[in-house]
Amino acid sequence: MSGTAFITHPDCWLHDMGRGHPESPDRLSAIRDRMIASGLEQYVSNYEAPQASIEQLQLAHSPDYIRELFECAPKRGTVSLDADTAMCPHTLQAALRAAGAGIFATDMVMRGEIDNAFCAVRPPGHHAEYAHAMGFCFFNNVAIAARHALEVHGLERVAIIDFDVHHGNGTEDIFYSDERVLMVSFFQHPFYPYSGTRDPSANMLNTPLPAATRGDVVRELVERSWLPALAKHRPQMLFISAGFDAHYEDDMASMALFDADYAWITEQLRAFADTHCQGRIVSMLEGGYALSALGRSAALHVKALAGL
């Protein structure tokens, strides 16, 4: 069996940080509805995400931090960890499913059961640091999956591509100076979380971009910077932090990408993986808050992963 897996879980709809919060369950519904409307459902294999174990979470997080999150999980109401990030009674289960999705996808890709996967899960992860939740994120889903590939499957080199509009400070924190991992990213700057520009380590290719940056600039960046750096690193597998909030329609930020830009970026990464990584890609949903734009862009991302 091969092709593209689409991985999610009903628990990921239950995490709710309150009325009006942009990181809402409607995000997953928008992606699901667009997948169905576009006819993509029939071209992917659908799976439900398992829960990550404590041991798997420790691939990217401190035992004390994991224990604190479990202890913070409320039985009723909400508990705020910061101004943006809160736990409801269903948050912990959703976060365990989100982390588990990346591990499950990595296992299937490494066994050759699928070519690649998109994990439509929430809460997102790339702001979660080794010992700190922030920015809607609790566990760093993509970091856990990448470490799983390295430590459990024995890969020597992987790469993480982060095209969310916000810098993936958590992923950088976890992999700082880890020469096995190359992280390439662009992000709006200056902008939350106001990181990624001071003394990045050699394995971080951070590209801050100003507000109103359009897709042609990003495409040139991919061709002239990302792809040569990836080729030099020689990763055996690609992981994607797939945030769609640099979209022109997304008012959580101020960049100006369009649906076709996300399709093009994914096509470049798919072609690179086919040539250099045996086609191995695991993509994890990060941001994207304009629901229509998110649904359209994520569907095109999946379409490009599937080579359609």
C-alpha positions, -999 to +999 in steps of 0.1 A: +000+000+000+012+035-008-002+070-014-011+098+010-025+093+045-049+118+061-047+115+099-070+131+124-092+122+154-125+133+168-108+142+201-091+171+182-124+188+177-132+188+214-103+210+225-119+244+230-102+275+244-133+296+245-158+315+224-141+337+198-107+321+201-091+318+166-077+283+173-111+267+172-125+233+162-140+250+131-105+249+116-106+211+113-142+212+100-131+237+073-103+213+061-126+183+062-154+200+043-130+213+016-115+178+013-150+164+007-161+192-016-130+189-038-133+151-041-099+145-025-114+121+001-113+092-024-076+097-031-063+095+004-062+068+031-080+080+063-067+071+098-075+080+133-045+091+154-035+071+185-024+088+217+013+095+223+028+079+253+047+096+281+079+081+268+072+094+233+065+129+246+098+129+264+115+127+230+110+165+229+099+176+263+111+175+299+095+150+323+087+178+347+069+198+320+049+168+309+039+161+345+029+197+350+006+197+320-011+165+332-016+181+366-030+213+351-056+195+330-090+206+344-120+184+350-143+213+343-139+249+331-107+262+316-072+268+330-051+295+313-014+288+308-008+322+292-029+349+276-033+329+244-032+293+256-058+275+278-068+240+287-103+227+288-113+191+301-106+177+266-074+195+258-050+169+271-066+141+251-065+163+220-029+171+225-020+135+230-038+126+197-020+155+179+014+142+190+004+106+184-006+114+148+029+125+139+044+094+154+019+071+137+025+088+104+062+085+108+059+048+115+037+042+085+061+061+062+091+044+075+075+009+070+066+019+034+029+016+040+023+051+028+044+076+008+035+106+029+010+119+054-009+150+064-020+152+101-050+174+104-048+178+142-050+204+169-038+218+191-008+228+170+027+224+182+055+245+168+055+272+196+058+245+224+093+246+238+112+218+256+096+229+289+071+256+281+036+259+265+028+290+245+011+303+214-018+278+214+007+249+216+012+223+243+033+195+228+056+201+198+040+176+174+065+179+146+095+178+169+083+146+186+078+130+152+112+140+139+129+128+171+110+095+167+124+091+132+159+097+145+158+078+178+134+049+170+139+044+133+176+052+133+177+079+107+208+100+107+195+133+092+160+148+089+148+183+079+119+204+092+103+229+069+081+255+087+060+278+065+037+291+092+036+329+094+049+328+130+085+317+138+086+281+152+104+291+183+096+258+201+110+237+173+142+258+173+145+255+211+142+217+210+167+212+181+191+240+188+226+228+177+213+193+168+233+187+136+210+158+126+182+183+121+181+211+096+151+235+101+143+259+073+116+285+078+102+319+068+081+340+091+067+376+094+090+399+113+087+418+135+058+397+148+049+371+175+068+354+190+095+379+183+122+353+179+143+336+153+165+366+144+192+366+171+220+341+169+203+311+153+225+280+154+240+267+123+213+241+117+186+268+116+179+286+083+156+313+095+143+339+070+124+368+085+101+386+060+083+419+063+045+423+063+029+423+029+054+398+014+039+381-016+042+347-030+068+355-056+093+364-029+086+332-011+090+311-042+124+327-049+134+320-013+125+283-017+144+280-050+175+300-040+178+292-003+157+263+010+163+237-017+201+241-019+203+240+019+182+209+020+203+192-007+235+200+013+220+185+045+209+153+026+179+145+049+164+111+048+129+123+056+111+157+056+088+170+082+065+200+075+051+225+100+022+234+077+008+267+089-015+285+064-017+318+082+006+337+058-024+337+035-037+371+022-071+364+037-058+356+072-061+387+095-040+370+122-010+382+103-001+405+074+016+385+047+001+380+012+004+344+000-024+327-020-037+292-023-015+285-053+016+294-034+010+267-008+004+242-036+037+253-053+057+250-021+044+216-015+051+205-050+087+215-046+090+196-013+074+166-028+097+166-058+127+170-034+116+141-012+110+119-042+146+125-054+164+126-021+143+111+007+125+081-008+094+102-009+092+104+029+072+133+042+051+139+073+032+172+074+016+185+106-011+212+107+000+244+125-017+277+120-044+291+096-074+310+109-093+323+080-115+293+076-122+294+039-085+301+030-074+274+054-097+248+039-087+256+003-049+259+011-048+227+032-067+208+005-042+219-022-014+209+002-028+174+004-035+173-033+002+181-040+014+156-015-007+130-033+008+140-066-026+148-081 
